[in-house]
Amino acid sequence: MTIQGNTIVDLTSPYAMWLNALGGYLLIDNVIESPAGQSVSPIHVRNWDWDGGLSNAYILAAGNTFTVASPYSFWIPAGRHRSRIWGTA
């Protein structure tokens, strides 16, 4: 799935994107402005499918702009790290 060229401001939730690990994602040239003082990562990847099985989460990210230091967070069952992020911001 390609998510490209979006501007997201005034979040009403800590997360701008909640991505379930059902395939690869391309995040390109997006701007995500979190509220002042927020430290929660606005891009959250859930590395577990709805049927309870382990899934892969692959993200290629380039040219994105964030207002928090750590823009990505992953939910991964203990001992099962299979998510990967390539690229910058």
C-alpha positions, -999 to +999 in steps of 0.1 A: +000+000+000+014+034-009+006+064+014+020+095-003+018+133-002-005+137+028-005+164+055-019+154+088-023+180+115-044+184+147-045+148+156-075+138+177-058+104+185-021+098+194-018+079+161-019+094+127-017+059+112-024+025+126-010-001+102-019-038+105+009-061+093-009-075+063+017-065+037+043-039+027+038-002+031+054+027+012+053+060+032+065+088+009+066+126+013+040+128+041+039+156+068+026+146+102+024+172+129+017+158+164+002+181+191+028+201+211+042+180+239+031+147+225+058+120+227+038+091+213+049+078+179+023+088+153+029+057+131+020+025+148+025-009+132+007-039+147+027-070+139-001-095+146-030-102+124-066-104+136-067-142+135-039-143+161-012-154+137+022-137+133+025-114+103+053-094+087+053-056+086+076-041+061+078-003+056+098+017+031+098+053+042+113+083+024+109+121+025+085+122+055+084+150+081+075+145+117+074+167+148+083+139+172+117+123+177+106+087+172+079+085+146+074+048+144+063+023+171+056-014+168+034-038+187+051-072+185+046-103+206+075-110+229+104-127+212+089-124+177+104-093+161+097-096+123+090-060+114+114-039+094+117-003+084+139+009+056+147+044+047+147+077+066+118+095+083 
